[in-house]
Amino acid sequence: MQEKREYDLSERLLRFASMIIATTNKLPNTLPGRRVGDQLFKAGTSAGANYEEAVGAESKRDFVHKLGIAFKELRESRYWLKLICKTRMLSGAEIQETLNECDQLIRIIAKSIHTAKSIRGAYGNLADEVRKLEIGMIQTALEKTRGNRSEAARSLGLSREGLRKKIERYSINK
């Protein structure tokens, strides 16, 4: 079960990296456009790689450290995306989805770091904490979308079927 959860976040980070590449390809071919694009490209594509390193960490301390690097890269990505909007290199509408995904990933990684730091001793507690986090995020998404599972799945970066399975697995009431 835990492998699936890692895959879900890995997949979201991979999708985020592809969104970053698409965004950098749209930037103007000016000196500022190229410089900002280079910085965004580096930060936005490295977050997923750092998460993958965290998944393979040799200790809890190493795990937290590598997640922290992914967190910093996502925050840097958010900065560059906001700068692109502020300077009108691209319209806010063109990058809003990427910016929203970045914000969500920052929250997920921050919560993961907090959870990992709060766990004392046995790793069995991590699965419980991840379960609680997933249940809370699913319930929040369903509340925000007034029970619309398609919209909730989209906001969570899941397929409708993936969301259905998680609702069933966790016995989440509608």
C-alpha positions in Angstrom: 0.0 0.0 0.0 2.7 2.5 0.9 4.4 2.0 -2.5 1.3 3.3 -4.2 1.3 6.5 -2.0 4.9 7.1 -2.9 4.0 6.6 -6.6 1.2 9.1 -6.4 3.4 11.9 -5.1 6.2 10.8 -7.4 3.8 11.0 -10.3 2.6 14.5 -9.2 6.1 15.8 -9.0 6.9 14.3 -12.4 3.8 16.0 -13.8 4.9 19.3 -12.1 8.3 19.1 -13.7 6.7 18.7 -17.1 4.5 21.7 -16.4 7.6 23.7 -15.5 9.3 22.6 -18.8 6.2 23.7 -20.7 6.2 27.1 -18.8 9.9 27.8 -19.5 9.4 27.0 -23.2 6.7 29.8 -23.3 8.9 32.4 -21.8 10.2 35.2 -24.1 13.6 34.9 -25.7 14.9 37.9 -23.9 17.8 38.1 -21.3 15.3 38.2 -18.3 13.2 35.5 -19.9 16.2 33.2 -20.4 17.6 33.9 -16.9 14.3 33.4 -15.1 13.6 30.4 -17.2 16.9 28.8 -16.3 16.3 29.3 -12.6 12.7 28.0 -12.8 13.8 25.0 -14.8 16.5 24.0 -12.3 14.3 24.4 -9.2 11.1 23.0 -10.7 12.6 19.9 -12.2 14.8 19.0 -9.2 12.0 18.8 -6.6 10.9 15.4 -7.9 14.5 14.1 -8.1 15.1 15.1 -4.5 11.8 13.5 -3.4 13.0 10.2 -5.1 16.2 10.5 -3.2 14.2 10.9 0.0 12.2 7.8 -0.7 15.5 5.9 -0.9 17.0 7.5 2.2 19.2 5.5 4.5 17.8 7.0 7.7 15.0 9.2 9.1 17.4 12.1 9.3 18.5 11.6 5.7 14.8 11.3 4.7 13.9 14.6 6.4 17.0 16.3 5.0 16.2 15.3 1.4 12.5 16.2 1.7 13.7 19.6 3.0 15.7 20.1 -0.2 12.6 19.2 -2.3 10.6 21.7 -0.2 13.1 24.5 -0.8 13.2 23.8 -4.5 9.4 24.0 -4.7 9.4 27.3 -2.7 12.0 28.6 -5.1 9.8 27.5 -8.1 6.9 29.4 -6.6 9.0 32.5 -6.3 10.0 32.4 -10.0 6.4 31.7 -11.1 5.2 34.7 -9.1 8.0 36.8 -10.7 6.9 35.7 -14.2 3.4 36.9 -13.4 4.6 40.1 -11.7 6.7 41.1 -14.7 4.1 40.0 -17.2 6.5 37.6 -19.0 3.4 35.4 -19.1 -0.1 36.0 -18.0 -1.4 34.8 -14.7 -3.9 32.6 -16.5 -1.1 30.9 -18.4 0.7 29.7 -15.2 -2.1 29.6 -12.7 -2.5 25.8 -12.8 1.3 25.4 -12.4 1.3 27.8 -9.5 -1.6 26.0 -7.8 0.1 22.7 -8.2 3.3 24.1 -6.7 1.4 25.5 -3.7 -0.3 22.1 -3.1 3.0 20.2 -3.4 4.7 22.6 -0.9 1.9 21.9 1.6 2.2 18.1 1.1 6.0 18.1 1.4 5.8 20.4 4.5 3.3 18.1 6.2 5.4 15.1 5.3 8.5 16.8 6.9 6.5 17.6 10.0 5.1 14.1 10.2 8.5 12.5 9.8 10.1 14.7 12.4 7.3 14.0 14.9 7.6 10.2 14.6 9.6 8.7 17.4 11.2 5.2 16.9 9.3 2.7 14.8 8.5 3.4 11.2 5.1 1.7 11.5 3.7 5.1 12.7 4.6 6.7 9.4 2.0 4.7 7.6 -0.6 5.8 10.1 0.3 9.4 9.7 0.3 9.2 5.9 -3.1 7.5 6.1 -4.4 10.4 8.3 -3.0 13.0 5.9 -4.5 11.3 2.9 -7.9 11.0 4.6 -7.8 14.7 5.6 -6.8 15.8 2.2 -9.5 13.7 0.5 -12.2 14.9 2.9 -11.2 18.6 2.4 -11.2 18.2 -1.4 -14.6 16.6 -1.3 -16.0 19.3 0.9 -14.5 22.1 -1.3 -16.1 20.4 -4.4 -19.4 19.7 -2.7 -18.9 16.0 -3.2 -17.9 16.2 -6.9 -15.5 13.3 -7.1 -14.2 14.3 -10.6 -13.3 17.8 -9.4 -11.9 16.4 -6.1 -9.7 13.9 -7.9 -8.4 16.6 -10.3 -7.5 18.9 -7.4 -5.7 16.1 -5.7 -3.8 15.0 -8.8 -5.5 11.7 -8.9 -7.6 9.8 -11.4 -11.3 9.5 -10.5 -10.7 5.7 -10.2 -7.7 6.3 -7.9 -9.8 8.6 -5.7 -12.6 6.0 -5.6 -10.2 3.3 -4.4 -8.8 5.5 -1.7 -12.3 6.4 -0.5 -13.2 2.7 -0.4 -9.8 1.8 1.3 -10.2 4.4 4.0 -14.1 4.0 4.3 -14.5 7.7 3.9 -18.2 8.8 4.2 -19.5 11.0 1.4 
